[in-house]
Structure formats: C-alpha cells, structure tokens
Amino acid sequence: MLIEKGSKLVMIGDSITDTDRARPIGEGLFDGTGKTYVGMVNSMLGATYPERKIRVVNMGISGNTVRDLKARWQTDVIDLKPDWLSILIGINDVWRQFDSPTMTEQHVYIDEYARTLSELVVSTKPLLKGLVLMTPYYIEPNRNDAMRATMDKYGEVVKDIAKKNNAIFVDLQAAFDEILKHYHPNAIAWDRVHPNLIGHMVITRAFLNAVEYSWNGQA
C-alpha cells in the first residue's frame, strides 16, 4: 500500500467530501472525517493497516468550486503540511451552469477550471509524497445528457493534469458507470450527485484501489 506509516492524508473537495465533517478538524465521530468516503477511507485504513497510524483529514466544504479551493489553499492544504493529498473538485463548477444558468458569476468554465487546478497541482506536488486526483462525476448513464457530457469533459481535464504531473488518477465516473449497469441512478443518489452509502463506498473503493490498498491488509 502506497501510503506510508505515519502519513497525513488530506482530502479536499466540495460537499461530497464535506458531509458532516467536524469543525474544527479533529473533533467528532471518526476523528471528524465525516459520514462520507473520507470517513470510510479513514475507517478502512485504521482497521486494515492499524500499524501505519495514518491520519486522515477532511477539508471538504459544501458548494465549493476549484475557484473556492484556490482561495483557501494556503490555510487548508499548505499550512496542514500533508504527506498525501487527494483532490475531488469540479461537480459544482459544472452543476451551477445547469441549475443556475443565469447566475454566470458562479460558473467556472472549463478553461478556468483547467488553469486553476493545474496551478494548484504544480505548486503543491513538490511538497508531497503522493497526490491523488479524482474526477468529478454525474451519476447518469446517458452520456448524451448535457450535464453528463460536460462533466466528462471536466474529467478529461483531470486525467490530463494527472498525467502531466505524474499524479495518481482515479476515474470516479467510470466507477459509477460500472455500478449503473445494475442500479438506477436514484438508488445511488436522489439528485445524481450526492451519493448514499453505496455511492460513497464506490468512491472509497476506487480511491483505495488506486493507492494499492490490500483488502487483507498485506503490505
């Protein structure tokens, strides 16, 4: 498993990451990591690799776009001095274009998204032992759906940035597409964005597999 003993793993993002995390960090259930994939990752690492004593820190904030991440990057990433960093951002960047079409000041179009995410990755990766970039997703199997099609384009941006910066890439859209062969989207997320526990486990599994986690706890 790639995450080393004694590492601090910071996971940053929007409401998918946030979900009832503790404020301030480090307080509350599951060390404040929340009722989300972050809490599940924390629990799985603690249960399966207890000897590594990996600390997981949830820095998700509901409603965030990559623009918001940039504004809080120093305090919520750099100042925390993570060994490993996971980024899941882009859903709101796309979603606001569809649920708030006239509020263009809230829209983060793909050029700004790519430029900002790239700047954050390039400036931060030298400080890290490991970086994981996860794609935004829309839990909708119809690839011709307008929001799904746009989300796929933002996912391609994440894939390109990960490749250019030798980061670990996690295709969450592909992970959800697999489970959608068996479930209707409403069985995973009522709004096709905020997943239930099954959906959060889909994210958890994709992340853990990407960092070469062994489900038997073997090194």
C-alpha positions in Angstrom: 0.0 0.0 0.0 1.5 3.3 -1.1 0.6 5.5 1.8 3.5 5.2 4.3 3.5 4.7 8.0 2.8 8.0 9.9 1.5 9.8 6.9 -1.0 12.6 7.0 -3.6 12.3 4.2 -5.6 15.5 3.5 -8.7 15.0 1.3 -10.1 18.3 -0.1 -13.2 19.0 -2.1 -16.9 20.1 -2.0 -20.0 18.6 -0.3 -19.2 15.1 -1.4 -16.1 15.3 0.7 -17.5 17.5 3.4 -20.6 15.6 4.6 -20.8 16.4 8.4 -17.1 16.6 8.9 -16.0 18.2 12.2 -15.2 21.8 12.6 -12.6 22.4 13.8 -10.8 19.5 12.3 -10.0 16.5 14.6 -13.2 16.6 16.7 -16.3 14.4 16.5 -17.1 11.0 15.1 -14.4 9.1 13.3 -11.9 11.8 14.2 -14.0 14.3 12.4 -13.7 12.8 9.0 -17.5 12.7 8.4 -20.2 10.5 7.1 -18.6 10.3 3.7 -16.0 8.5 1.6 -13.3 10.3 3.7 -14.7 8.7 6.9 -14.8 5.3 5.1 -11.2 5.7 3.9 -10.1 6.6 7.4 -12.0 3.6 8.9 -10.7 1.2 6.3 -7.1 2.3 6.8 -7.4 2.2 10.6 -9.0 -1.2 10.6 -6.8 -2.8 8.0 -3.4 -1.1 8.5 -3.5 -0.1 12.2 0.2 -0.3 12.5 0.7 2.5 10.0 -1.2 5.1 12.1 -2.2 7.1 9.1 -4.0 10.4 9.9 -6.8 11.4 7.5 -8.0 15.0 7.5 -11.2 16.1 5.8 -11.1 19.6 4.2 -14.2 19.5 2.1 -16.6 22.5 2.1 -20.1 22.2 0.6 -20.7 24.2 -2.5 -17.0 24.7 -3.4 -15.6 25.1 -6.9 -12.0 25.0 -7.9 -12.1 28.8 -7.5 -13.0 28.4 -3.8 -10.2 25.8 -3.3 -7.7 28.3 -4.7 -8.9 30.9 -2.2 -8.4 28.6 0.8 -5.4 26.6 -0.5 -2.8 28.1 1.8 -4.7 27.5 5.1 -6.5 24.3 4.2 -3.7 22.5 2.4 -0.2 24.0 2.5 -0.4 25.0 6.2 -1.5 21.5 7.2 1.7 20.0 5.7 0.2 16.9 4.2 2.3 13.9 3.1 -0.5 12.8 0.8 -3.2 14.9 -0.8 -6.5 13.9 -2.5 -8.5 16.3 -4.6 -12.1 15.8 -5.7 -13.5 19.0 -7.3 -15.5 20.1 -10.3 -19.0 19.0 -9.7 -20.2 22.5 -8.7 -18.1 24.0 -11.4 -20.3 22.2 -13.9 -23.6 22.0 -11.9 -24.0 25.8 -11.5 -24.0 26.1 -15.3 -27.2 23.9 -15.3 -29.1 24.7 -12.1 -28.3 28.4 -12.1 -27.9 29.2 -15.8 -28.5 33.0 -15.4 -26.1 33.4 -12.5 -23.0 33.4 -14.6 -20.8 34.8 -11.9 -21.0 31.4 -10.2 -20.0 29.5 -13.4 -16.5 28.1 -13.6 -15.9 27.2 -17.2 -13.5 24.6 -18.4 -10.6 26.9 -19.2 -10.6 28.4 -15.7 -11.1 25.0 -14.2 -8.1 23.6 -16.1 -5.9 26.6 -15.4 -6.7 26.8 -11.7 -6.5 23.1 -11.0 -3.2 22.9 -12.8 -1.7 25.8 -10.9 -2.7 24.2 -7.6 -1.2 20.8 -8.6 2.0 22.2 -10.0 2.7 24.4 -7.0 1.9 21.7 -4.4 3.1 18.4 -5.8 6.8 19.0 -4.9 5.7 19.3 -1.2 4.0 15.9 -1.2 4.9 12.2 -1.1 1.8 11.4 -3.1 -1.0 13.1 -4.9 -4.4 11.6 -6.0 -6.7 13.4 -8.5 -10.2 12.1 -8.7 -12.6 13.1 -11.5 -15.9 14.9 -10.9 -18.9 12.7 -11.9 -22.6 12.7 -12.6 -24.5 9.6 -11.7 -26.3 9.4 -15.1 -25.7 6.6 -17.6 -26.8 8.6 -20.6 -23.6 10.1 -22.0 -25.6 12.4 -24.2 -27.3 14.1 -21.2 -26.0 17.7 -21.3 -24.6 17.8 -17.8 -23.1 14.3 -18.1 -21.4 15.3 -21.3 -20.0 18.4 -19.8 -18.8 16.6 -16.7 -17.0 14.1 -18.9 -15.0 17.0 -20.4 -14.0 18.2 -17.0 -13.0 14.7 -16.1 -10.7 14.6 -19.1 -9.1 17.8 -17.8 -8.3 16.0 -14.5 -6.9 13.0 -16.4 -4.6 15.3 -18.4 -3.4 17.2 -15.4 -2.7 13.9 -13.5 -0.7 12.5 -16.5 1.4 15.7 -16.9 2.2 15.8 -13.2 2.7 12.1 -12.5 -0.2 12.0 -10.1 -2.4 9.1 -9.3 -5.6 9.3 -11.4 -8.9 8.0 -10.2 -11.8 7.9 -12.7 -14.8 8.1 -10.5 -17.2 8.5 -13.5 -16.0 5.1 -14.8 -16.5 3.6 -11.3 -20.1 4.9 -11.1 -20.7 3.8 -14.7 -19.9 0.2 -13.6 -22.4 0.2 -10.8 -25.1 1.8 -13.0 -25.1 -1.4 -15.0 -27.0 -2.8 -12.0 -28.7 0.2 -10.3 -30.9 3.0 -11.4 -29.3 6.4 -10.5 -32.0 7.1 -7.9 -30.8 4.1 -6.0 -27.4 5.7 -5.6 -28.1 9.5 -5.4 -31.5 11.2 -5.4 -30.0 14.2 -7.3 -27.4 12.2 -9.3 -24.7 14.0 -7.3 -24.8 13.4 -3.6 -24.4 9.6 -3.1 -25.8 7.4 -0.4 -23.5 5.0 1.5 -23.3 2.7 -1.5 -22.1 5.6 -3.7 -19.6 6.7 -1.1 -18.3 3.1 -0.9 -17.9 3.3 -4.7 -15.6 6.3 -4.2 -13.8 4.7 -1.3 -13.1 1.6 -3.2 -11.8 3.5 -6.3 -9.5 5.6 -4.1 -8.2 2.7 -2.1 -7.5 0.6 -5.2 -5.6 3.5 -6.7 -3.2 3.6 -3.7 -2.7 -0.1 -3.9 -4.6 -0.9 -0.8 -4.9 -4.6 0.1 -8.3 -5.6 1.4 -6.5 -8.1 3.5 -4.1 -5.6 5.0 -1.0 -7.0 3.3 1.9 -4.7 2.7 
